C-alpha cells in the first residue's frame, strides 16, 4: 500500500494482487443470496466486484452487506484476487466492511429515465457509468491541451473574465454594473488580452470559461463553456492552421491512448477517431460555396416569419449547421475552411492582401456532425486599418485604445484561434448533446443545478 494514504484506488488494484487492501467508495449495485453477496464498488477511478462469503465475516458484517443500497458509501477491506470472470479482471474477497452512510430512495434507478429528469438531477446523474466516462474523457482532453502547449514552449497567460469591451460585438454579452465605472461584461473570449501577452512572451495561451448570451437551443450551444486560445507572434495564417491541426491530432490520439476503458463504456467507434491524423483537409470559403452550389445545398432564411430556401447558395453568407454537415459528409477527418468574406467576420481579422473581400480567417469543422471546433485568424497588425474597422463597427474607441496601442509599439504579424472544449469532447465521446459533456451545463433555459 502507498505510504502516504490508508487506502488504494480501483484503478491501481492490479499492483496489489494477493495483498489485503482497503478501498472506499459507493455501492454501484448488489446481488446474491444465501451465503454469498456480490457488491459492485465504484470509487471514481473504476468499479470492482467485492465478494462477501458468510464464513469469512462476522454475522453482523455479513448482514450489513445484505442491507446495502445503491449509492451507499462504504469502506471495504479484503484480499485482491485476479479473476477472469470479474469485471475488470480483479475482485476483492471481503474480510471486513464499514458503512459510512446508507442511501435511502436514490432517485436515479437502473430503469429508463427521461433526459429532463436526469438533467434536473445532474448532481447525481454524474455518477452514472456513461456520464462518469464522459467526464473522464473531458479531463483527458483538458490535460492533453495543457500538455501540448506547455510542451511546445507556450506560456499560460490568464485573461480577465470581466471586461469593459466586446471581442465580437455586444449583442451576445452578459452585462453587469461594475462599481462606479459603468458597465462590465462577462468575456466572450480571452483573445484580445492574449494578443497583448503574446507580444510580450511570443507564444501564449489562455484557458478558461467564456460566455455567450445567445438564445440558441441546439445540441452544440452553451451559454458558459470552456475555450483554449493560443496566440502567437510572427505567425501567419498557414502557421495558424498548421498549429490547429497539430493540436487536434494530439488531443484525439492522447484520448485514444489514455481513455480506452471510457470509450469502450461509451461504445464509441474508435476506428473513426484513429483516422484523425495530419494532414487534415483544407478548402477556401469560395471553394466551399462552389461545392454547395454544385450539390444544390440551399441557404434557409426567415422571410416574413417563414423559412425560405435560397438557391444557389449565395457567396457572402455564413455557413450554418446544414451547410457544414453537408460539406463534411465527404470527409473522414477534420476540414479547415479559410478566407471567409470580410463582412461576416470580426473586426480584428486581417484582410487578405490579395483580395480585400476576404479575411485571413479559418474554421475547423469536425467529422461525424461535430460542427465547428476551432475558429481563428491572422490578426490585423496595421494601426490605421484596425482603427478604420473599429470605427466602421461603431465600437467604443476609448475602450479599444489599449488594443490599438499594440499596433503602435512594435507591431508584428500574429495569429491565434479558439478551440471549444465541449465541442471537442462531444465529438470524441459521441455524446448526443453538449449538455452531457460539461459537469453543470448552463443554457439559455437552464441555470440549475
N, C-alpha and C positions, 0 to 999 in steps of 0.2 A: 504494500500500500504506500502511496506517496506520503512522504514525511510531513508535508505541510497541511494535510487535511485528514479528517477522520472517516471519510467515505470515498467511494470511487463512482465514476460515471459509466453509464451503459456503453458509451462509445469506446471506452478503453478496457472493456471487460476481458478482451482476448489476452491481455497481459497477465491475467490472474487465474488462469486455469489451474484447478487443484487447490486453490487457496480459499480461505474464508474471508469474505469481504462484507462491507456494509454499503447498502445503497439507499438513497432517499428518493422519493418520487410520489406519483399519483397513480391510482388504480385506473387502468385503461379498460380492463374487462376481467371478468372472473367466470370460472366454470368448474364443474367437478361434482362428485357425490361420494358418499361413504367415507372412506379413509384417505381420500386423495382430493386436494384442491389445487387448481391452477390459477395463478394471479398474474395477469399481464401488467407490468410496471413500466410507466414512462417517466423519464426524468428530464426531458427537454433535449437530451442528446440522442435518445433512441428508446426502443421498447425491448424488454426482456421478459421471458417467462420465468416465474418463480413457482417452484413445485413444493407444496406442503404435504408431507406424509405424516399421518397422525402419530405413528410410532416414534417419529423424530422430535415431536413437540410436546410441550405440556398441554394438558386438557384445555386450559384457559386460552393459550395461544392458538390452538387449532380451532376452537370455537370462534375465535376472533376472525380467522381467515374466512369463515363462512358468512360473517356479517358485513364483510367489506362491500362497499357500494362504489359505483362509477365516480371517479374524481376524489375519492377519499385520499387523504395524504398519509403516507406511511413510511416507516423505516423497516428495511428487510436485512437480516443477517443470514448469510448462508455460504455454501461452498459452490464455486464456479465449476460447471461441468460442460465439456464440449458435447454437443448433441446435434446430429444432422437433422433430426425431426423438429427441433425447436426453432422458432422464429429467430433469425439472425445467427443460428448455429451454436448458441450457448444458452444455458439455463442456470438457475440458482436452486440448489437444494436447500430449502429454508430450515434454519436451526432456531431462529427467533424472529419475532415481528412486533413492531410497536405502531400504534395508530396515533398520528398527530391530530387528525380530525376525521370523523365520519361524515361524508357529504350526504345531505338529505334532499331528495327531489331535484337532482341535477336536471336543468331544463332541456339540455340537448341530448337526446337519447339516440340509440342506433337506428331508429326509424327515419323515414324521409321527412325533411323539414323544408319549408319554402325559404327562398332567399331573403325575403323581407323579414321573416322571423329570425333568421340566422344573423343578418346584419344588425338587427336590434340587440342581439346577444354577442356582438363582436368580441367583447372582452372575454367571453368563454369559447366562442367559435374558433379562436386562435389555437385552442388545444387539440382540435381535430387533426387527424393524420394528414389530410390534404393541406389544410392551412398551415400546419406546422412545417410541412415540406416546402411550401411556397416561401415562408418566412426565412427558412434556412438558405434557400436559393437567393433570396433578396440580400441576405447578409454576405453571401459569397460574391454577388455582383458588386456590392459596395467595397468589399475588401479588394477585389480584382481591380477596381477603378483606382483605389489608393495605391495599390502595389504598382500598377502600370505607371502612374505619373511620378510617384516617389522614386521609382527605379529608373526613370528616364530624365532625371535632372530637374523636374518641376518642383516648385515650392508652393505649398498650400497657403493661400492668402485669403482670409475670410473677408467677405464683403458684407456691408451692413444690411439688415433686413428692413429697417425703417429708413426711407429715403425721401428727399424733397422733390424728386422728379421721376419721370417715367422713362423706361427704356424703349418701349414700343408703343407710345400713345397712352392716353389717360382713360380710355373707355373701359378697360378691364382691370382697374386698380381698386384695391380695398383702401379706403380713406379713413384717416383718424385725425383728431386735433393733437397738435404737438406743443403743449405748454403755451407760451406766449408767442411762438414763432409761426403760427398758422397751421396749414395742413401738412400732414406727412402721409406716406403711402407704404403699404407692405410691398416689398420688392418683387417685381416680375422676374428679375434676373440680376445676377451679380456682375454682369459683363462690363458695364461702364467703369466700375471700380477695378475690375481685373485688368482693364486696359492700362490704368494708371500704375498698378503694381508690376505689370509686365514691362513697362518702360523703365522700371527701377531694377527688376530682377531677371528680366529676359524671358523666362518661361515660368508661368504660374498657373494655378488652377484654384477656383473657388468651388466649394462643395457644400450645399445646404438646401434648405427649403425655399421654394418660390411660390408666388401666389397669383392667381388669375381669377378675376371676378367675372367669369363668363357663366352664362346660364346653360351651358352645354350639358346634355344628358346622354352623351354617347358612352360606349363601352371603353373609351380611351381618354376621358377627361376627368380631372380632379381640380378642385379649387386650390388645394395645397398639395404640392408634390416636391420631389427632390430632384435636383439638377446639378450635374457637374459641368463646369465651364472652364476649359483651358483657354489661355490667351498667350500668344507667342509673338515676341518682337522679331521682325525681319522675315516672318512667314508670309508667303503669298498664297493665293487660292489653292494651287496644286499641292503645296506643302500642307495646308489645312486639311484637304481631302485625304492625303496620304496618312496623316496622323489619325483622322477619324476612322479610317479602315483598320489601322493597327490596333486602336483601342477596342473596337467592337470585336475583332478577331480574338484579341486577348481575353476579353470578358467571357465570350462564348466558350472558348477552349478551356479556360480555367474552370468554368462551371461543369463542363463535361468531365473534367478530371476529378473534381472535388465533391460533386453532388450526385454521384451515381445512384445512391440509395434514394435520394429525394426525387430525382427524375423518374426512377422506377415506380415509386409510390404514386407519382402523378401520371403514370402511364404515358410519358412523353416519348414520341418517336424521335430518338436522338440521331437517327441517320440523317435527318434534315439539318440538324444543328452541326453535324460533323462536316457538312459541306461549306460551312462559314469560314472560308479561308481566302486570304488575299490572292490575287486582286479581285475586288468587287466589280460590279458593272457600273458604267457611267454613261450618261447622256445629257445633252443640254436641254434646257426648257423647250427650246424651239423644236428639237428632235422629238421630245415627248409629245408636244402638241401635234406634230405631224403624225405620230403614231396613233393618237386619239382620233384624229380626223380620218386616217386610213381605215381604222377599225370601227368607225361610226359610233364612238363613245360620246354622248352629248353632255352639255352643261345644263344642269337643272337650276332654274332661278324662280323666285317668287315674283309673280306679276299679278297685281290686284288680288293678292292673297292666295293665289293658286300656283301650283308648281307647273312650270312650263319648260319643256326641253328645247334647248337651242342647238341646232346642228348647222354646220360643223362646229366643233369646239373652237371658240374664238381665241386667238392669240392675245395675251394680256390679262387673261383671267387666272385666278389662282386655282390650284387643284384642290378638290375635295376628296373625301373618302372614296366615292365611286370611281373617280379617275385614277387615284393612287392604286386602288386594288386591281383595277383593270390592267394597268401597266405592269403591276408586279406578278400577274399570273404567269408571265413568261420567264420569270427569274427564280432560281432556287437559292439565292443568297442576296444580300443587300445591294441596292442600287442607289447611286448618287446622281441626283438631278441638279445641274448647276446653271448659272447665268439666267436668273429669273428677271422678269420685267421690273424696271426701276419703280414703277408706280405702285406695285403691290408689296414692296419690301420696305424695311425700316430705314430711317433717315441716315443712320451711321454707316450703311453699306457702300462700299466703293463702286463707282460706275466703271464699267469695262472701257478702257481707253480705246478699244477697237470698235465699240458700239455702245453709245451712251444710253440706248434704250434699255439696256440690261445692266444689272449689278453683278459683282463678283461674289455671288451667294451660292450656297449649296444646301440641299436637304438630303438626308439619307433615309430611304424607305426600307423597311424590313420585309422579308417574305412572310408567307402564311398570315396575311392580313394584319401584320404588326403595325402598319402605318408609319408615320414619321417618327424616327427615334433620335435623329440629330438634325439640328438646324444651325448653320453657321455662315461665315462670310469673311472676306477680307474687309478691313475697316477703312473708311475714308481717312487718309492721312494728310490731306491738304486743308489748311485752315479755311481758306476762302470758300472752297466747295462745301465743306461741312457747315460753315456758317450759313450759307445760302439754303442748305437743306433744313436747318433748324428754323429759319425764318419762314420757309415755304410750308413747313408742317405746323406753324403757329405755336411752336414750343417756347416756353419762357426763357428768354435769352440769358437773363441773370443767373438762373439756376443751372445753366449749362456752361457758364463761364469757365469753371474749373476743367470741364471736359474739353473745351476749346483750347485751354492752355496746353494740353498735351500735344497739340499741333503747332504750338508756337515755340516750344523749347525742346529741340532735338527730336522732331517728329520722324518716324520711320515707317515703312510698310509693316503692318501687323495684322494678324488674323486670329480667329478663335471660333468656338462653336459651343453649343449646349447639348448635352445628352440627357434625356429624361429617364431617370432610373426606373420609374414604374412602367414605362412603355417597354423597356428592355426586359424587365422581369416578367411582364405579361407574355411577351414573345417567347422567352426561354422556357417558361413553365407551361405555356399553353393554357394559361388561365382564361376563363370565359369573360371576365370583366375586370377592369382595372381596380375596382374596389377590393378585390381579393389580394392585391399584391402590396398593400401598404397596411401597417398594423391597424390604424384607425382612420378610415377614409373620410375626407371632407369633400362634399359635393354641394352643388347649388341648393339641393333639397335636404341635406343632412349635415348636422354638426354634432351628433351624439351617436354612440357613447364616446 
